Amino acid sequence: MEDYAEIKKFLTVSTEFSERIDMLVLGRAVGESIIIGENIRIVIVKIGKHKVSIGIDAPRSVSVARNELLSEEENQLVIDKISDSKLSQ
């Protein structure tokens, strides 16, 4: 039952986050990938009990960082930039 509570908490947070920034949510299996733009590929490498391992194939000029390593201010800047770019489309 504890696992269910953790999953429910994660899904609630994920849903709240995705609704805030109008996020596309895709389901993928191990070995499947997602292409972003013309030169970024995200591959599902492994799916564990509580985490998913992904591979990112992108040019060195593309900055990639784990969200939890960003400061709160940096994270908010990223969210704001995403929101702003969606409004200008």
N, CA and C of each residue as an Amber inpcrd file, in Angstrom:
protein
   267
   0.8200000  -1.2030000   0.0000000   0.0000000   0.0000000   0.0000000
   0.8570000   1.2590000   0.0000000   2.0310000   1.1770000   0.6140000
   2.9250000   2.3260000   0.6570000   3.3650000   2.7230000  -0.7540000
   3.6310000   1.7200000  -1.6140000   4.0180000   2.0020000  -2.9900000
   2.9110000   2.7550000  -3.7160000   1.6740000   2.3340000  -3.5200000
   0.5470000   2.9960000  -4.1590000   0.4770000   4.4640000  -3.7410000
   0.6960000   4.7270000  -2.4690000   0.6530000   6.1070000  -1.9660000
   1.7440000   6.9430000  -2.6300000   2.9310000   6.3770000  -2.7910000
   4.0280000   7.1040000  -3.4420000   3.6920000   7.3820000  -4.9010000
   3.1570000   6.3750000  -5.5860000   2.7950000   6.5460000  -6.9910000
   1.6930000   7.5830000  -7.1270000   0.6860000   7.5150000  -6.2620000
  -0.4130000   8.4850000  -6.3020000   0.1210000   9.9010000  -6.0640000
   1.0480000  10.0390000  -5.1070000   1.6430000  11.3530000  -4.8270000
   2.3890000  11.8520000  -6.0580000   3.1820000  10.9700000  -6.6960000
   3.9390000  11.3560000  -7.8850000   3.0030000  11.7770000  -9.0060000
   1.9580000  10.9910000  -9.2490000   1.0260000  11.3120000 -10.3140000
   0.3100000  12.6250000 -10.0430000  -0.0120000  12.8870000  -8.7930000
  -0.6620000  14.1470000  -8.4400000   0.2550000  15.3230000  -8.7320000
   1.5110000  15.2110000  -8.3030000   2.4910000  16.2750000  -8.5590000
   2.7080000  16.4290000 -10.0510000   2.8740000  15.3030000 -10.7660000
   3.0960000  15.3480000 -12.2100000   1.9290000  16.0120000 -12.9160000
   0.7130000  15.6570000 -12.5260000  -0.4750000  16.2280000 -13.1470000
  -0.5530000  17.7210000 -12.8690000  -0.2960000  18.1160000 -11.6400000
  -0.3250000  19.5390000 -11.3030000   0.7280000  20.2900000 -12.1020000
   1.9310000  19.7310000 -12.2270000   3.0140000  20.3870000 -12.9570000
   2.6600000  20.4860000 -14.4360000   2.1880000  19.3750000 -15.0230000
   1.8830000  19.3860000 -16.4500000   0.7370000  20.3400000 -16.7680000
  -0.2270000  20.4570000 -15.8690000  -1.3300000  21.3880000 -16.1080000
  -0.8550000  22.8320000 -16.0270000   0.1450000  23.0900000 -15.1800000
   0.6580000  24.4540000 -15.0480000   1.3510000  24.9250000 -16.3100000
   2.0940000  24.0440000 -16.9770000   2.8440000  24.4940000 -18.1440000
   2.3810000  23.8190000 -19.4270000   1.1760000  23.2300000 -19.4320000
   0.5990000  22.6470000 -20.6250000   1.5830000  21.6960000 -21.2910000
   1.9130000  20.6310000 -20.6020000   2.9470000  19.6900000 -21.0110000
   2.3650000  18.5180000 -21.7940000   3.0800000  18.1170000 -22.8250000
   2.7440000  16.8970000 -23.5500000   3.2870000  15.7230000 -22.7440000
   2.4480000  14.7560000 -22.4510000   2.8610000  13.5730000 -21.6880000
   2.7240000  12.3580000 -22.6010000   3.8320000  11.6190000 -22.7890000
   3.8480000  10.4520000 -23.6640000   4.1880000   9.1980000 -22.8880000
   3.6130000   8.0920000 -23.2680000   3.9800000   6.8050000 -22.6960000
   4.9900000   6.1330000 -23.6080000   6.0360000   5.5470000 -23.0600000
   7.0760000   4.8720000 -23.8340000   7.4900000   3.6090000 -23.1160000
   7.9590000   2.6330000 -23.8450000   8.4850000   1.3920000 -23.2830000
  10.0090000   1.3760000 -23.4550000  10.6750000   0.4530000 -22.7920000
  12.1270000   0.3350000 -22.9040000  12.5110000   0.1700000 -24.3800000
  13.5080000   0.9290000 -24.7840000  13.9900000   0.8790000 -26.1650000
  13.2950000   1.8530000 -27.0900000  12.1620000   2.3690000 -26.6820000
  11.4530000   3.3410000 -27.5100000  12.0390000   4.7290000 -27.2710000
  11.8270000   5.6170000 -28.2320000  12.4250000   6.9450000 -28.1150000
  11.4340000   8.0360000 -28.4840000  11.8540000   9.2470000 -28.2000000
  11.1030000  10.4560000 -28.5230000  12.0840000  11.3860000 -29.2200000
  11.6750000  11.9720000 -30.3170000  12.5170000  12.9050000 -31.0500000
  12.0100000  14.3210000 -30.7660000  12.9450000  15.2080000 -30.4140000
  12.6150000  16.6080000 -30.1500000  13.3420000  17.4540000 -31.1790000
  12.5830000  18.2310000 -31.9380000  13.1920000  19.0300000 -32.9930000
  13.8390000  18.1240000 -34.0340000  14.9750000  18.5710000 -34.5530000
  15.6710000  17.8150000 -35.5890000  16.8860000  17.0610000 -35.0710000
  17.3070000  17.3480000 -33.8220000  18.5900000  16.7790000 -33.4110000
  18.6700000  16.3100000 -31.9540000  17.5260000  16.0650000 -31.3280000
  17.5370000  15.5770000 -29.9450000  16.6880000  14.3050000 -29.8740000
  17.2730000  13.2720000 -29.2930000  16.5600000  11.9950000 -29.1500000
  16.6210000  11.5730000 -27.6870000  15.4760000  11.2500000 -27.1220000
  15.3590000  10.7500000 -25.7520000  14.9870000   9.2730000 -25.8620000
  15.7740000   8.3940000 -25.2310000  15.5390000   6.9530000 -25.3050000
  15.2660000   6.4130000 -23.9030000  14.2430000   5.5840000 -23.7690000
  13.9690000   4.9140000 -22.4960000  14.9130000   3.7160000 -22.4160000
  15.8330000   3.7510000 -21.4440000  16.8570000   2.7220000 -21.3100000
  16.4180000   1.6210000 -20.3510000  15.8120000   2.0230000 -19.2280000
  15.4550000   1.0560000 -18.1990000  14.2850000   1.6150000 -17.3880000
  13.3820000   0.7300000 -16.9930000  12.2700000   1.1250000 -16.1390000
  12.3490000   0.2810000 -14.8790000  12.5460000   0.9440000 -13.7470000
  12.6250000   0.2500000 -12.4660000  11.3600000   0.4560000 -11.6720000
  11.3970000   0.0170000 -10.4330000  10.2190000   0.1120000  -9.5740000
   9.8320000   1.5650000  -9.2770000  10.8330000   2.4220000  -9.0430000
  10.5420000   3.8090000  -8.6690000  11.2260000   4.8440000  -9.5480000
  11.8980000   4.3960000 -10.6280000  12.5280000   5.3900000 -11.4910000
  12.6960000   4.8550000 -12.8970000  12.8900000   5.7770000 -13.8070000
  13.0990000   5.4660000 -15.2110000  14.4580000   6.0150000 -15.5930000
  15.2640000   5.2010000 -16.2740000  16.5620000   5.6630000 -16.7750000
  16.3780000   6.0350000 -18.2430000  16.8490000   7.2200000 -18.5950000
  16.7300000   7.6760000 -19.9750000  18.0970000   8.0070000 -20.5380000
  18.2100000   7.8940000 -21.8400000  19.4110000   8.3270000 -22.5450000
  19.0540000   9.5520000 -23.3570000  19.9670000  10.5000000 -23.3980000
  19.7220000  11.7350000 -24.1480000  20.8110000  11.8740000 -25.1920000
  20.4180000  11.8980000 -26.4480000  21.3420000  12.0620000 -27.5600000
  21.0880000  13.4480000 -28.1380000  22.0040000  14.3720000 -27.8610000
  21.8220000  15.7590000 -28.2860000  23.1800000  16.3820000 -28.5770000
  23.2000000  17.4370000 -29.3770000  24.4640000  18.1390000 -29.6300000
  25.0310000  18.7030000 -28.3290000  26.3410000  18.8270000 -28.2730000
  26.9900000  19.3680000 -27.0710000  26.5410000  20.7960000 -26.7610000
  26.0370000  21.4900000 -27.7610000  25.5930000  22.8750000 -27.5500000
  24.2840000  22.9520000 -26.7760000  23.5870000  21.8240000 -26.6380000
  22.3220000  21.7930000 -25.9080000  22.6080000  21.5060000 -24.4390000
  22.1560000  22.3920000 -23.5810000  22.3490000  22.2260000 -22.1460000
  21.3330000  21.2250000 -21.5970000  21.8370000  20.2380000 -20.8430000
  20.9710000  19.2330000 -20.2180000  21.3230000  19.1880000 -18.7360000
  20.3300000  19.3540000 -17.8660000  20.5720000  19.3280000 -16.4160000
  19.4000000  18.6590000 -15.7160000  19.6960000  17.9400000 -14.6680000
  18.6230000  17.3760000 -13.8350000  17.9700000  18.5220000 -13.0690000
  16.6610000  18.5180000 -13.0560000  15.8910000  19.5850000 -12.4240000
  16.3000000  19.8390000 -10.9800000  16.5340000  18.7600000 -10.2110000
  16.8440000  18.9330000  -8.7910000  18.2000000  19.5880000  -8.5420000
  19.0460000  19.6770000  -9.5880000  20.3400000  20.3370000  -9.4230000
  20.2620000  21.8410000  -9.6480000  19.1400000  22.2920000 -10.1890000
  18.9560000  23.7260000 -10.4060000  18.4530000  24.3840000  -9.1250000
  18.8340000  25.6280000  -8.9430000  18.2990000  26.3710000  -7.8010000
  16.8250000  26.6620000  -8.0760000  16.1030000  27.0490000  -7.0600000
  14.6850000  27.3610000  -7.2190000  14.4920000  28.4870000  -8.2390000
  15.3920000  29.4750000  -8.2090000  15.2970000  30.5980000  -9.1410000
  15.5640000  30.1400000 -10.5790000  16.5940000  29.2990000 -10.7720000
  16.9000000  28.7870000 -12.1070000  15.7420000  27.9570000 -12.6460000
  15.1720000  27.1400000 -11.7880000  14.0420000  26.3020000 -12.1800000
  12.8560000  27.1620000 -12.5990000  12.5770000  28.2020000 -11.8550000
  11.4600000  29.0870000 -12.1950000  11.7290000  29.7990000 -13.5150000
  12.9890000  30.1750000 -13.7770000  13.3390000  30.8110000 -15.0490000
  13.0560000  29.8750000 -16.2230000  13.3970000  28.5990000 -16.0600000
  13.1430000  27.6150000 -17.1170000  11.6390000  27.5080000 -17.3630000
  10.8540000  27.3810000 -16.3080000   9.3950000  27.2720000 -16.4450000
   8.8340000  28.5290000 -17.1140000   9.3230000  29.6930000 -16.7170000
   8.8560000  30.9410000 -17.3120000   9.1950000  31.0110000 -18.8020000
  10.4130000  30.5830000 -19.1720000  10.8110000  30.6060000 -20.5860000
   9.9430000  29.6720000 -21.4120000   9.6330000  28.4940000 -20.8680000
   8.7700000  27.5470000 -21.5810000   7.3840000  28.1600000 -21.7670000
   6.8440000  28.7430000 -20.7020000   5.5090000  29.3420000 -20.7750000
   5.4900000  30.4860000 -21.7710000   6.5260000  31.3490000 -21.7280000
   6.6030000  32.4910000 -22.6360000   6.6890000  32.0470000 -24.0860000
   7.4910000  31.0070000 -24.3540000   7.6330000  30.5550000 -25.7460000
   6.3340000  29.9540000 -26.2680000   5.5490000  29.3300000 -25.4020000
   4.2590000  28.7790000 -25.8350000   3.2570000  29.8870000 -26.1300000
   3.3390000  30.9850000 -25.3710000   2.4190000  32.0910000 -25.5940000
   2.7290000  32.8130000 -26.8990000   3.9930000  32.8260000 -27.3220000
   4.3760000  33.5580000 -28.5290000   4.1700000  32.7430000 -29.8000000
   3.7430000  31.4790000 -29.6750000   3.5370000  30.6370000 -30.8650000
   2.2240000  30.9240000 -31.5310000
